[in-house]
Amino acid sequence: MKSITIKGSKRESVGKAATKALRNAEKVPCVLYGGENAIHFSAEEKAFKNLVYTPNVYTATIELDGEKFTSILQDIQFHPVTDKILHIDFYQLFDDKAVTMEIPVKLTGNSPGVQIGGSLRFPKRKLRIKALPANLPDTIEASIAALEIGDKIFVRELEIPNCEILHPENTVVAQVRMSRAAVDPTEEEAVEGEEAATEEAAAE
């Protein structure tokens, strides 16, 4: 999985006044959990742009006073009115310790059912998986190339090496449903044949 580097500074004061001062300076108070002790730090708000405002998922390499910590974003709080980032919690990663994370699903291929007018539904755009940090994928690929109208892709059909999917096997990831625009090619050919025959008869 790709990583984004966040450069910050450890903070000693964690009270309301110190936190407010950080936000006024356009910095985000953060906490890194998972190690022996929680680490409180702050970083420039703009440093989180590519980590937070994206549909992709990344690990975060946090650099604090010469130390580096590999982590994932665990929780984030936004201001209810301005949507500014108020606080972020990170969870430290270790090579030998599995972690749970939501990974985006990427649909590949062209569905025959969609091509004749079916409606593609994509209820599971992210899936929660458990894996060692080195095995975390950037995306989970699901091919819709064989989906006809009425077909579905279930979690049990997905193959993610060295990862455990934390959803029931019968969870629907994507499906193609009938829509008013859908036309069966064989029926369309039959209708065209009938119309042609009618036109010939009329001409005679």
Z-matrix of the N, CA and C atoms (Angstrom, degrees):
N
C 1 1.458
C 2 1.525 1 109.88
N 3 1.322 2 116.21 1 140.17
C 4 1.458 3 121.32 2 179.83
C 5 1.533 4 110.23 3 -70.45
N 6 1.333 5 114.49 4 154.16
C 7 1.464 6 119.69 5 -177.03
C 8 1.521 7 111.19 6 -125.95
N 9 1.326 8 115.77 7 149.41
C 10 1.461 9 123.00 8 175.10
C 11 1.518 10 108.19 9 -117.68
N 12 1.326 11 116.71 10 135.22
C 13 1.456 12 121.58 11 -177.94
C 14 1.530 13 111.26 12 -90.64
N 15 1.324 14 115.80 13 130.60
C 16 1.462 15 122.96 14 176.51
C 17 1.527 16 107.88 15 -116.38
N 18 1.313 17 116.57 16 117.13
C 19 1.461 18 120.92 17 178.51
C 20 1.524 19 109.37 18 -97.90
N 21 1.328 20 116.23 19 124.76
C 22 1.458 21 120.16 20 -177.77
C 23 1.511 22 112.15 21 -143.44
N 24 1.318 23 114.64 22 -169.50
C 25 1.469 24 121.45 23 179.93
C 26 1.523 25 109.03 24 -135.21
N 27 1.333 26 115.59 25 139.60
C 28 1.456 27 119.35 26 175.95
C 29 1.526 28 109.22 27 -65.99
N 30 1.320 29 116.00 28 149.36
C 31 1.465 30 119.72 29 179.25
C 32 1.524 31 109.47 30 -126.18
N 33 1.296 32 114.90 31 138.36
C 34 1.458 33 121.32 32 180.00
C 35 1.527 34 110.99 33 -90.75
N 36 1.335 35 116.44 34 -41.36
C 37 1.464 36 121.02 35 -178.22
C 38 1.524 37 109.47 36 -86.89
N 39 1.337 38 116.17 37 125.27
C 40 1.467 39 120.41 38 -177.87
C 41 1.530 40 112.11 39 -122.49
N 42 1.311 41 116.94 40 14.57
C 43 1.460 42 120.55 41 -179.91
C 44 1.516 43 112.43 42 -76.83
N 45 1.332 44 116.23 43 176.30
C 46 1.466 45 121.61 44 -177.58
C 47 1.520 46 112.16 45 -61.98
N 48 1.323 47 116.94 46 -40.82
C 49 1.470 48 120.43 47 -178.27
C 50 1.523 49 110.73 48 -64.43
N 51 1.330 50 116.74 49 -43.87
C 52 1.468 51 120.82 50 179.99
C 53 1.525 52 110.91 51 -65.90
N 54 1.330 53 115.42 52 -39.40
C 55 1.466 54 120.18 53 179.36
C 56 1.521 55 110.92 54 -65.52
N 57 1.311 56 116.94 55 -42.34
C 58 1.463 57 121.00 56 178.75
C 59 1.518 58 110.96 57 -63.50
N 60 1.342 59 116.64 58 -39.67
C 61 1.456 60 121.02 59 178.94
C 62 1.527 61 110.73 60 -63.07
N 63 1.321 62 117.01 61 -38.83
C 64 1.462 63 121.05 62 178.29
C 65 1.524 64 111.20 63 -63.31
N 66 1.313 65 115.78 64 -45.90
C 67 1.471 66 119.84 65 -178.89
C 68 1.520 67 111.26 66 -65.36
N 69 1.333 68 116.74 67 -36.68
C 70 1.460 69 120.31 68 177.38
C 71 1.529 70 111.20 69 -64.60
N 72 1.327 71 115.55 70 -27.15
C 73 1.464 72 121.13 71 178.41
C 74 1.529 73 111.48 72 -90.46
N 75 1.346 74 116.32 73 12.73
C 76 1.469 75 123.58 74 179.92
C 77 1.525 76 111.95 75 60.57
N 78 1.332 77 114.13 76 38.79
C 79 1.450 78 120.71 77 173.54
C 80 1.522 79 109.35 78 -115.79
N 81 1.330 80 116.02 79 154.64
C 82 1.464 81 121.57 80 -177.42
C 83 1.525 82 109.84 81 -110.22
N 84 1.329 83 118.32 82 122.69
C 85 1.465 84 120.57 83 174.56
C 86 1.533 85 109.68 84 -72.82
N 87 1.323 86 115.83 85 135.71
C 88 1.462 87 120.70 86 -176.35
C 89 1.529 88 110.16 87 -136.89
N 90 1.332 89 115.05 88 161.04
C 91 1.463 90 121.20 89 174.29
C 92 1.523 91 107.82 90 -134.95
N 93 1.332 92 115.20 91 134.51
C 94 1.461 93 121.63 92 176.67
C 95 1.525 94 108.24 93 -106.67
N 96 1.344 95 116.19 94 114.73
C 97 1.456 96 122.18 95 179.56
C 98 1.534 97 109.93 96 -102.67
N 99 1.325 98 115.44 97 172.13
C 100 1.460 99 120.94 98 173.79
C 101 1.506 100 115.00 99 107.38
N 102 1.332 101 117.44 100 -24.32
C 103 1.452 102 120.69 101 178.25
C 104 1.525 103 110.66 102 -89.11
N 105 1.321 104 116.52 103 -163.67
C 106 1.460 105 120.01 104 179.55
C 107 1.524 106 111.11 105 -63.56
N 108 1.320 107 116.19 106 -39.00
C 109 1.460 108 121.22 107 178.86
C 110 1.523 109 109.44 108 -135.18
N 111 1.321 110 115.70 109 148.88
C 112 1.462 111 120.14 110 176.12
C 113 1.527 112 108.98 111 -67.73
N 114 1.331 113 116.20 112 139.74
C 115 1.464 114 121.48 113 179.74
C 116 1.526 115 109.08 114 -111.88
N 117 1.310 116 116.71 115 120.74
C 118 1.456 117 121.95 116 177.58
C 119 1.530 118 108.92 117 -92.90
N 120 1.324 119 115.92 118 131.23
C 121 1.458 120 119.46 119 179.59
C 122 1.530 121 109.71 120 -151.62
N 123 1.306 122 115.39 121 173.67
C 124 1.468 123 119.83 122 176.83
C 125 1.522 124 108.08 123 -139.83
N 126 1.334 125 115.38 124 158.35
C 127 1.460 126 121.05 125 178.22
C 128 1.521 127 108.70 126 -150.43
N 129 1.324 128 116.42 127 159.89
C 130 1.457 129 121.23 128 178.65
C 131 1.530 130 109.90 129 -59.05
N 132 1.322 131 116.15 130 138.72
C 133 1.459 132 120.42 131 -178.84
C 134 1.524 133 112.36 132 -56.90
N 135 1.326 134 117.48 133 -38.56
C 136 1.461 135 121.11 134 -178.27
C 137 1.530 136 112.40 135 -66.63
N 138 1.332 137 117.32 136 -18.36
C 139 1.462 138 120.63 137 -179.56
C 140 1.531 139 112.15 138 -67.18
N 141 1.342 140 116.27 139 -20.25
C 142 1.467 141 120.29 140 -176.05
C 143 1.533 142 112.87 141 -96.23
N 144 1.322 143 116.81 142 -0.46
C 145 1.466 144 121.02 143 -174.75
C 146 1.520 145 112.69 144 -53.24
N 147 1.332 146 116.89 145 -51.75
C 148 1.465 147 120.42 146 -175.78
C 149 1.523 148 113.65 147 -77.83
N 150 1.318 149 116.40 148 -10.08
C 151 1.461 150 120.47 149 178.67
C 152 1.525 151 111.43 150 -92.62
N 153 1.333 152 115.74 151 -37.10
C 154 1.464 153 121.25 152 -173.17
C 155 1.525 154 112.99 153 -95.50
N 156 1.330 155 116.86 154 -47.41
C 157 1.470 156 120.57 155 -173.25
C 158 1.522 157 111.22 156 -91.85
N 159 1.312 158 116.12 157 63.28
C 160 1.457 159 121.99 158 -179.17
C 161 1.527 160 109.54 159 -156.14
N 162 1.333 161 117.93 160 148.18
C 163 1.469 162 119.83 161 175.39
C 164 1.524 163 111.86 162 -77.63
N 165 1.333 164 117.07 163 -12.97
C 166 1.460 165 121.08 164 -179.61
C 167 1.521 166 110.85 165 -80.50
N 168 1.312 167 115.35 166 165.22
C 169 1.463 168 121.32 167 179.36
C 170 1.529 169 108.86 168 -120.70
N 171 1.320 170 115.61 169 134.37
C 172 1.460 171 120.72 170 -179.17
C 173 1.528 172 109.91 171 -133.99
N 174 1.320 173 115.27 172 158.36
C 175 1.458 174 119.11 173 165.13
C 176 1.531 175 106.19 174 -86.23
N 177 1.315 176 116.53 175 162.33
C 178 1.466 177 120.86 176 -178.98
C 179 1.522 178 109.31 177 -120.60
N 180 1.327 179 115.81 178 126.02
C 181 1.460 180 120.81 179 173.20
C 182 1.526 181 107.16 180 -95.70
N 183 1.309 182 116.18 181 110.07
C 184 1.461 183 121.01 182 -175.98
C 185 1.530 184 109.22 183 -96.75
N 186 1.332 185 115.31 184 120.71
C 187 1.463 186 121.36 185 178.95
C 188 1.522 187 109.18 186 -104.22
N 189 1.334 188 115.81 187 118.39
C 190 1.461 189 121.59 188 -177.90
C 191 1.530 190 110.08 189 -130.38
N 192 1.307 191 116.07 190 108.67
C 193 1.471 192 121.07 191 175.00
C 194 1.527 193 112.22 192 50.48
N 195 1.315 194 116.49 193 46.63
C 196 1.461 195 120.85 194 177.20
C 197 1.516 196 115.47 195 89.96
N 198 1.324 197 118.19 196 -9.96
C 199 1.476 198 121.95 197 178.20
C 200 1.530 199 109.91 198 -101.20
N 201 1.321 200 115.45 199 148.84
C 202 1.458 201 121.00 200 178.21
C 203 1.526 202 110.57 201 -121.67
N 204 1.336 203 115.25 202 137.34
C 205 1.459 204 121.48 203 179.79
C 206 1.531 205 108.46 204 -132.15
N 207 1.325 206 116.50 205 127.35
C 208 1.463 207 120.51 206 175.41
C 209 1.521 208 108.23 207 -87.97
N 210 1.325 209 116.83 208 131.84
C 211 1.464 210 119.70 209 -173.76
C 212 1.520 211 111.25 210 -150.78
N 213 1.325 212 114.72 211 175.69
C 214 1.466 213 121.91 212 170.47
C 215 1.521 214 108.36 213 -128.25
N 216 1.311 215 115.45 214 152.66
C 217 1.460 216 120.68 215 176.66
C 218 1.529 217 108.19 216 -72.27
N 219 1.317 218 116.07 217 124.23
C 220 1.464 219 120.38 218 -176.57
C 221 1.527 220 112.28 219 -102.26
N 222 1.331 221 116.87 220 -40.86
C 223 1.462 222 119.99 221 -178.75
C 224 1.523 223 109.37 222 -154.49
N 225 1.324 224 115.67 223 147.44
C 226 1.462 225 120.03 224 -179.72
C 227 1.523 226 109.33 225 -141.33
N 228 1.314 227 115.94 226 140.59
C 229 1.458 228 121.89 227 179.05
C 230 1.527 229 109.41 228 -117.50
N 231 1.351 230 115.50 229 133.46
C 232 1.456 231 121.56 230 178.26
C 233 1.527 232 110.15 231 -113.77
N 234 1.324 233 115.95 232 152.80
C 235 1.461 234 120.62 233 173.67
C 236 1.528 235 108.11 234 -66.93
N 237 1.329 236 118.91 235 132.87
C 238 1.470 237 120.83 236 -175.55
C 239 1.526 238 114.93 237 -64.95
N 240 1.316 239 117.62 238 -19.04
C 241 1.466 240 120.63 239 -178.44
C 242 1.528 241 111.87 240 -107.24
N 243 1.321 242 116.44 241 -50.14
C 244 1.464 243 120.11 242 -174.62
C 245 1.522 244 114.17 243 -89.86
N 246 1.351 245 117.22 244 -14.92
C 247 1.470 246 122.75 245 -177.19
C 248 1.526 247 112.99 246 66.21
N 249 1.323 248 117.99 247 13.63
C 250 1.456 249 120.38 248 174.74
C 251 1.526 250 109.29 249 -70.30
N 252 1.322 251 115.68 250 148.70
C 253 1.464 252 120.08 251 179.60
C 254 1.524 253 109.32 252 -72.15
N 255 1.335 254 116.20 253 125.27
C 256 1.466 255 121.08 254 -179.45
C 257 1.529 256 112.24 255 -97.38
N 258 1.320 257 116.55 256 -35.98
C 259 1.464 258 119.77 257 -174.52
C 260 1.526 259 108.94 258 -164.71
N 261 1.334 260 116.15 259 146.62
C 262 1.463 261 120.71 260 177.10
C 263 1.526 262 109.73 261 -135.15
N 264 1.321 263 115.73 262 135.85
C 265 1.458 264 122.19 263 172.77
C 266 1.528 265 108.64 264 -107.05
N 267 1.315 266 116.61 265 133.71
C 268 1.455 267 122.40 266 175.55
C 269 1.523 268 109.07 267 -115.85
N 270 1.337 269 115.27 268 156.87
C 271 1.464 270 120.71 269 177.47
C 272 1.519 271 107.97 270 -123.40
N 273 1.328 272 116.31 271 124.49
C 274 1.459 273 121.12 272 -176.35
C 275 1.527 274 111.80 273 -72.06
N 276 1.324 275 115.74 274 139.18
C 277 1.456 276 122.02 275 179.91
C 278 1.522 277 111.03 276 -101.45
N 279 1.344 278 114.46 277 145.40
C 280 1.457 279 121.48 278 175.30
C 281 1.525 280 108.20 279 -129.25
N 282 1.321 281 117.05 280 141.10
C 283 1.467 282 121.89 281 -173.91
C 284 1.521 283 113.42 282 -55.60
N 285 1.333 284 117.26 283 -33.58
C 286 1.466 285 120.74 284 -174.40
C 287 1.529 286 113.50 285 -101.47
N 288 1.325 287 117.02 286 12.82
C 289 1.461 288 120.64 287 -177.12
C 290 1.526 289 110.27 288 -123.81
N 291 1.343 290 116.07 289 119.32
C 292 1.470 291 120.34 290 -179.64
C 293 1.521 292 110.50 291 -66.12
N 294 1.319 293 114.95 292 149.03
C 295 1.456 294 121.23 293 -179.06
C 296 1.529 295 109.19 294 -130.96
N 297 1.325 296 116.06 295 150.84
C 298 1.467 297 121.40 296 177.77
C 299 1.526 298 109.36 297 -101.71
N 300 1.327 299 115.54 298 133.82
C 301 1.462 300 119.49 299 -175.12
C 302 1.525 301 110.39 300 -153.24
N 303 1.327 302 116.97 301 149.43
C 304 1.461 303 121.83 302 175.94
C 305 1.522 304 108.84 303 -91.42
N 306 1.343 305 116.10 304 125.42
C 307 1.455 306 122.08 305 -176.69
C 308 1.535 307 109.17 306 -115.93
N 309 1.337 308 118.30 307 134.04
C 310 1.471 309 120.15 308 179.65
C 311 1.524 310 112.60 309 -67.47
N 312 1.326 311 115.80 310 144.78
C 313 1.461 312 122.18 311 177.37
C 314 1.526 313 108.86 312 -95.88
N 315 1.320 314 116.08 313 133.98
C 316 1.462 315 121.73 314 178.74
C 317 1.523 316 109.00 315 -114.45
N 318 1.337 317 116.52 316 119.16
C 319 1.461 318 120.87 317 178.80
C 320 1.522 319 109.30 318 -83.87
N 321 1.336 320 116.64 319 135.35
C 322 1.458 321 121.28 320 179.78
C 323 1.524 322 110.24 321 -123.88
N 324 1.327 323 115.94 322 156.97
C 325 1.453 324 121.11 323 178.29
C 326 1.519 325 113.07 324 84.61
N 327 1.333 326 115.27 325 175.67
C 328 1.464 327 122.38 326 179.13
C 329 1.519 328 109.96 327 -117.82
N 330 1.296 329 116.21 328 124.21
C 331 1.459 330 121.13 329 -177.82
C 332 1.528 331 111.46 330 -78.88
N 333 1.346 332 117.82 331 126.56
C 334 1.469 333 120.57 332 175.43
C 335 1.533 334 111.75 333 -59.60
N 336 1.343 335 115.95 334 -34.94
C 337 1.454 336 119.67 335 179.34
C 338 1.511 337 112.82 336 -65.42
N 339 1.315 338 116.32 337 -38.07
C 340 1.466 339 120.42 338 177.75
C 341 1.523 340 110.45 339 -69.92
N 342 1.328 341 116.75 340 -35.70
C 343 1.466 342 121.03 341 -177.95
C 344 1.525 343 112.57 342 -64.20
N 345 1.331 344 117.12 343 -25.50
C 346 1.471 345 119.17 344 178.09
C 347 1.525 346 111.63 345 -100.95
N 348 1.337 347 114.98 346 15.75
C 349 1.464 348 118.48 347 172.60
C 350 1.502 349 116.78 348 107.66
N 351 1.348 350 117.87 349 1.75
C 352 1.461 351 119.66 350 178.34
C 353 1.523 352 111.15 351 -68.61
N 354 1.316 353 115.91 352 162.56
C 355 1.461 354 122.03 353 -177.52
C 356 1.529 355 109.97 354 -104.00
N 357 1.324 356 116.32 355 122.12
C 358 1.459 357 121.23 356 179.11
C 359 1.516 358 109.94 357 -84.10
N 360 1.322 359 116.81 358 124.13
C 361 1.458 360 122.44 359 175.45
C 362 1.529 361 108.31 360 -110.45
N 363 1.333 362 115.56 361 139.28
C 364 1.464 363 121.02 362 -173.43
C 365 1.537 364 108.30 363 -133.69
N 366 1.350 365 116.73 364 70.81
C 367 1.468 366 119.84 365 -174.10
C 368 1.523 367 115.61 366 -71.33
N 369 1.325 368 118.17 367 -22.74
C 370 1.465 369 120.69 368 -178.24
C 371 1.529 370 110.20 369 -117.11
N 372 1.327 371 115.51 370 84.46
C 373 1.463 372 120.36 371 -179.11
C 374 1.526 373 111.53 372 -80.10
N 375 1.329 374 117.11 373 -16.51
C 376 1.460 375 121.81 374 174.98
C 377 1.522 376 108.48 375 -137.09
N 378 1.325 377 115.73 376 146.05
C 379 1.458 378 121.08 377 177.17
C 380 1.526 379 109.09 378 -125.49
N 381 1.319 380 115.36 379 139.82
C 382 1.462 381 120.65 380 178.45
C 383 1.530 382 108.59 381 -86.71
N 384 1.319 383 115.02 382 124.62
C 385 1.459 384 119.68 383 -179.73
C 386 1.526 385 110.06 384 -127.77
N 387 1.337 386 114.88 385 164.53
C 388 1.463 387 121.30 386 176.98
C 389 1.512 388 108.02 387 -126.92
N 390 1.348 389 115.95 388 128.82
C 391 1.462 390 119.63 389 -177.99
C 392 1.518 391 110.01 390 -164.02
N 393 1.326 392 115.48 391 164.96
C 394 1.456 393 120.06 392 171.40
C 395 1.530 394 108.03 393 -68.67
N 396 1.328 395 118.33 394 148.79
C 397 1.464 396 120.89 395 -177.72
C 398 1.529 397 114.16 396 -50.50
N 399 1.324 398 117.45 397 -39.50
C 400 1.462 399 120.69 398 -178.31
C 401 1.522 400 112.87 399 -66.69
N 402 1.333 401 117.22 400 -19.62
C 403 1.469 402 121.20 401 -177.25
C 404 1.524 403 113.35 402 -101.01
N 405 1.314 404 118.12 403 1.57
C 406 1.464 405 120.42 404 -179.74
C 407 1.526 406 110.31 405 -68.86
N 408 1.332 407 118.63 406 123.35
C 409 1.466 408 120.49 407 179.76
C 410 1.526 409 111.24 408 -85.30
N 411 1.331 410 116.65 409 158.36
C 412 1.470 411 120.88 410 175.11
C 413 1.523 412 110.40 411 -71.72
N 414 1.338 413 115.54 412 -38.92
C 415 1.463 414 121.72 413 178.76
C 416 1.521 415 109.18 414 -144.96
N 417 1.330 416 115.16 415 164.79
C 418 1.461 417 121.78 416 173.62
C 419 1.525 418 106.69 417 -113.12
N 420 1.324 419 117.25 418 118.57
C 421 1.462 420 120.11 419 -176.54
C 422 1.526 421 111.18 420 -89.72
N 423 1.338 422 114.40 421 136.70
C 424 1.466 423 121.09 422 177.10
C 425 1.527 424 107.63 423 -133.92
N 426 1.324 425 116.80 424 118.81
C 427 1.463 426 120.78 425 -177.07
C 428 1.531 427 111.13 426 -83.91
N 429 1.337 428 115.41 427 130.84
C 430 1.473 429 120.19 428 176.43
C 431 1.533 430 110.33 429 -106.45
N 432 1.341 431 116.60 430 13.03
C 433 1.463 432 121.48 431 -173.78
C 434 1.533 433 113.36 432 -62.11
N 435 1.330 434 117.88 433 -22.57
C 436 1.472 435 120.18 434 -177.44
C 437 1.530 436 112.57 435 -106.14
N 438 1.321 437 117.47 436 3.83
C 439 1.463 438 119.57 437 -174.04
C 440 1.527 439 112.48 438 -77.87
N 441 1.332 440 115.10 439 115.23
C 442 1.464 441 121.45 440 170.26
C 443 1.525 442 107.97 441 -92.43
N 444 1.311 443 117.03 442 174.90
C 445 1.455 444 120.14 443 177.04
C 446 1.530 445 109.72 444 -61.60
N 447 1.315 446 116.90 445 127.98
C 448 1.450 447 122.25 446 -178.51
C 449 1.522 448 113.38 447 97.79
N 450 1.318 449 117.40 448 -11.50
C 451 1.468 450 120.75 449 -179.69
C 452 1.530 451 111.89 450 -82.51
N 453 1.331 452 115.26 451 155.99
C 454 1.458 453 121.51 452 -179.76
C 455 1.529 454 110.44 453 -137.40
N 456 1.317 455 115.36 454 155.97
C 457 1.462 456 121.36 455 170.18
C 458 1.520 457 107.26 456 -109.17
N 459 1.338 458 116.15 457 124.15
C 460 1.459 459 121.49 458 179.93
C 461 1.533 460 110.00 459 -103.55
N 462 1.308 461 115.31 460 158.03
C 463 1.458 462 121.31 461 178.38
C 464 1.525 463 110.73 462 -55.03
N 465 1.332 464 117.62 463 -37.77
C 466 1.467 465 120.47 464 -176.81
C 467 1.531 466 112.66 465 -63.83
N 468 1.321 467 118.06 466 -16.94
C 469 1.463 468 121.46 467 -178.93
C 470 1.527 469 112.94 468 -87.38
N 471 1.317 470 117.42 469 -10.84
C 472 1.457 471 120.72 470 -176.88
C 473 1.525 472 110.74 471 -86.28
N 474 1.302 473 115.37 472 141.82
C 475 1.460 474 121.14 473 178.54
C 476 1.524 475 108.59 474 -118.58
N 477 1.336 476 116.41 475 114.68
C 478 1.462 477 122.03 476 177.73
C 479 1.523 478 106.72 477 -124.86
N 480 1.325 479 117.84 478 104.52
C 481 1.473 480 121.19 479 -176.05
C 482 1.528 481 113.04 480 -55.54
N 483 1.314 482 115.10 481 132.21
C 484 1.474 483 122.70 482 174.14
C 485 1.526 484 113.40 483 60.62
N 486 1.326 485 116.56 484 27.30
C 487 1.464 486 121.11 485 178.66
C 488 1.526 487 110.36 486 -131.49
N 489 1.312 488 116.11 487 148.18
C 490 1.462 489 121.99 488 175.79
C 491 1.527 490 108.40 489 -109.81
N 492 1.337 491 116.43 490 124.39
C 493 1.460 492 120.43 491 178.57
C 494 1.522 493 108.61 492 -86.28
N 495 1.318 494 116.48 493 125.04
C 496 1.464 495 121.00 494 -174.71
C 497 1.522 496 112.18 495 -95.72
N 498 1.334 497 115.54 496 49.56
C 499 1.465 498 122.15 497 176.09
C 500 1.527 499 107.60 498 -135.93
N 501 1.323 500 118.60 499 151.99
C 502 1.464 501 120.24 500 175.35
C 503 1.528 502 110.96 501 -56.50
N 504 1.339 503 116.79 502 147.27
C 505 1.461 504 120.95 503 -176.35
C 506 1.520 505 113.38 504 -62.01
N 507 1.346 506 116.49 505 -26.18
C 508 1.465 507 119.49 506 -177.69
C 509 1.532 508 112.72 507 -91.19
N 510 1.335 509 117.33 508 11.07
C 511 1.463 510 120.55 509 176.77
C 512 1.525 511 109.56 510 -66.36
N 513 1.337 512 117.06 511 129.82
C 514 1.467 513 121.98 512 -179.58
C 515 1.525 514 109.64 513 -84.06
N 516 1.318 515 115.80 514 123.55
C 517 1.468 516 121.16 515 178.92
C 518 1.528 517 110.17 516 -89.73
N 519 1.325 518 116.71 517 -44.29
C 520 1.463 519 122.02 518 179.19
C 521 1.522 520 109.02 519 -153.22
N 522 1.318 521 116.04 520 155.33
C 523 1.463 522 119.94 521 178.47
C 524 1.526 523 110.05 522 -155.62
N 525 1.323 524 115.39 523 158.54
C 526 1.465 525 121.27 524 175.73
C 527 1.521 526 107.91 525 -114.39
N 528 1.313 527 114.93 526 121.40
C 529 1.464 528 119.84 527 -177.56
C 530 1.523 529 110.90 528 -111.06
N 531 1.326 530 115.09 529 159.05
C 532 1.453 531 121.15 530 177.94
C 533 1.525 532 109.66 531 -67.72
N 534 1.309 533 115.98 532 142.28
C 535 1.462 534 120.55 533 173.87
C 536 1.525 535 107.75 534 -135.72
N 537 1.314 536 116.80 535 168.98
C 538 1.462 537 120.13 536 -178.85
C 539 1.519 538 111.94 537 -63.08
N 540 1.331 539 115.43 538 -25.40
C 541 1.463 540 119.11 539 -177.68
C 542 1.527 541 112.41 540 -82.07
N 543 1.335 542 116.24 541 -11.05
C 544 1.459 543 120.01 542 -175.29
C 545 1.522 544 111.56 543 -69.25
N 546 1.343 545 115.88 544 135.70
C 547 1.457 546 121.50 545 179.57
C 548 1.513 547 108.47 546 -134.52
N 549 1.329 548 116.87 547 128.21
C 550 1.464 549 121.36 548 176.57
C 551 1.532 550 107.57 549 -76.22
N 552 1.346 551 118.98 550 123.16
C 553 1.464 552 121.60 551 -177.97
C 554 1.522 553 113.33 552 -55.42
N 555 1.343 554 117.82 553 -37.56
C 556 1.474 555 119.86 554 -179.06
C 557 1.519 556 110.81 555 -68.25
N 558 1.345 557 116.23 556 -39.08
C 559 1.464 558 120.15 557 177.71
C 560 1.527 559 110.61 558 -66.15
N 561 1.365 560 114.73 559 -39.32
C 562 1.453 561 119.18 560 -179.57
C 563 1.523 562 110.40 561 -62.49
N 564 1.366 563 116.11 562 -41.53
C 565 1.458 564 120.22 563 179.10
C 566 1.527 565 110.68 564 -64.83
N 567 1.348 566 115.91 565 -38.95
C 568 1.459 567 120.33 566 -179.65
C 569 1.518 568 110.58 567 -64.58
N 570 1.330 569 116.06 568 -42.76
C 571 1.469 570 121.06 569 179.43
C 572 1.518 571 109.98 570 -63.37
N 573 1.343 572 116.48 571 -44.00
C 574 1.459 573 120.05 572 179.32
C 575 1.526 574 110.54 573 -61.40
N 576 1.371 575 116.19 574 -38.90
C 577 1.455 576 120.24 575 178.81
C 578 1.518 577 111.92 576 -64.31
N 579 1.335 578 116.08 577 -41.97
C 580 1.460 579 120.77 578 178.77
C 581 1.517 580 110.96 579 -64.47
N 582 1.322 581 116.37 580 -40.98
C 583 1.476 582 119.76 581 179.56
C 584 1.504 583 111.09 582 -64.56
N 585 1.354 584 115.01 583 -39.57
C 586 1.482 585 118.78 584 -179.73
C 587 1.521 586 109.36 585 -64.87
N 588 1.341 587 117.80 586 -43.06
C 589 1.458 588 122.48 587 -179.10
C 590 1.523 589 110.40 588 -63.13
N 591 1.317 590 117.18 589 -40.52
C 592 1.460 591 122.13 590 178.83
C 593 1.520 592 111.13 591 -63.44
N 594 1.354 593 116.33 592 -41.56
C 595 1.448 594 121.02 593 -179.92
C 596 1.524 595 111.03 594 -65.80
N 597 1.372 596 116.21 595 -39.23
C 598 1.462 597 119.95 596 178.36
C 599 1.517 598 111.74 597 -64.66
N 600 1.356 599 115.28 598 -42.07
C 601 1.464 600 119.74 599 179.62
C 602 1.513 601 110.61 600 -63.44
N 603 1.303 602 117.22 601 -39.15
C 604 1.464 603 121.35 602 -178.85
C 605 1.509 604 110.08 603 -67.26
N 606 1.326 605 115.88 604 -35.13
C 607 1.465 606 120.38 605 -178.39
C 608 1.531 607 110.57 606 -69.22
N 609 1.355 608 116.34 607 -33.46
C 610 1.469 609 120.47 608 179.26
C 611 1.524 610 110.37 609 -72.15
